[in-house]
C-alpha cells in the first residue's frame, strides 16, 4: 500500500469522525426541536381549550364534549381546560356565558336599544328659549358618528327625583367634529319648552342621546324597592311595577285594575309553558305570577304631546277670543304666547254700536213718532169712512137681492099660469068634434 493510500485512508477516517460528530449534533438538534414542537403543540392545544371555554362558556355543549374527549385521553390532556374553567369561574357571570353568547346578547341589546351617546353637554342659543333648537357637544366617542337628519331621543342624566326627565325627540340639523345641532321634531311650547330650557341652562348639565327610544322591559326597575318605585312612578301605575313578578290571583289583579296577566308557575316558581307559550291562569282564585303589561313609551309620548298640543291650542284659542272680546277680562300675568290684542276689541266696539243704535232710536222716536201718530189717525178716519161706505153698499146690495128674488118669484108664477092656460086650450082642442 502506497503512502498516498495510507494518507487517503487517514483523511477518510478523520472525515468520518467529523461527519459522525455532525450527525450526532444534527440528531440532538432534531430531538430538541421535536421536544419543543411537541411541547408547543400541547400548549397550543391547551390554549385552544382555554379559547373554547372563553368563547363558548362553561356550560356549553362544546366544552362538555371536549372535556369528555380529554378525559378519555388522560388526566394531563385536560389540564388546560381545567385551568381555563377555574379562571372563568372566578370572573363575572357574563364571562361564564362565553364570548359568543355575550356578543349575541350584546347584539340583541343594541338592536333593541340602538346606539347611545352619554355625557353630552347642551349649549343653548338665543333661539332655544323660543323653538328648543340648540347645539349639543358629543365628546365620546370621537368622532361621534352621528349622521345629519338622524332622529334622536334626549334625556337629562340627572336622577328622576332631582329633575331628570325625558326632554323630547329631535332631528339632527347640523353636524361638526365637536357635536350636533338638535331641532325638535314637533312644536315645543308650554311646560315642555320650559323643562327643555331649564335642563339646557343648568350648570354642568349632561344629556343622553338615544338612537332608539328605550324599550320597556321587566329588568330595568327590578332592583328598586317598593318605596323607591312608589316615589319614582306615578300613583296610578306604581302598583303595577311593585306587583310585577309577584304571586297573586287573577281576582286580585282585576279588583286592583292592574294591566297585565297572571301565569301558572311550577314547584320551582318558574312560569309553565305549553307549546312554547306561557300558560295563563284562568280561574280567578288560583295563584300565579303577575306579569305587568309592557308599554310603548314612544307611542305614549307621542299621544301625550298630541294632547298637550291640543290643550295649548285650545288655551291659545280661548286667550285669543278673550283678547278680541275684552282684553281687560284676562287675569293679570296671563301668558299671551305671542298673541297681540286687536286695535279695536269686540266688546267695546259692540258697546259703541249699541249706544249708537240707542241714540238713533231715541232720535227717530222724537221726530217720527208725531208723524206716525198723525198717519195713524188719518188712516183711522179713512178706515171709518170706508167702513160706512161698505155698510151702505152692503145694505143696497141686500135690498137689490131682495127685489131680484121677488121678481124671480113673480116670473115663476107667470110661467106657471101660462103653462096652465096652454094646457087647458090644448085639452079643449083635443075634445072638440072633428067637423068643427
Secondary structure, DSSP 8 states (H G I E B T S, - for coil): --HHHHHHHHHHHHHHHHHHHHHHHHHHHHHHHHHHHHHHHHHHHHHHHHHHHHHH-TT-HHHHHHHHHHHHH-TGGGHHHHHHHHHHHTS-HHHHT-HHHHHHHHHHHHHHH--EEEEEEEEE-TTHHHH--EEEE--SSSS----TT-EEEEEE-S-GGGT--EEEEEEEEEE-SSEEEEEESS---HHHHHHHHHHHHSTT--EEEESS-----SSTTTTS-HHHHHHHS-HHHHHHHHHTTSEEEHHHHHHHT--EEEE-B-TTS-B-EETTEE-B--STTSEEEEEE----HHHHHHHHHHHHHHHHHHHHHHHHHHHHHHGGGS-TT---TT----SS-HHHHHHHHHHHHHHHHHHHHHHHHHHHHHHHHHHHHHHHHHHHHHHHHHHHHHHHHHHHHHHHHHHHHHHHHHHHHHHHHHHHHHHS-S--
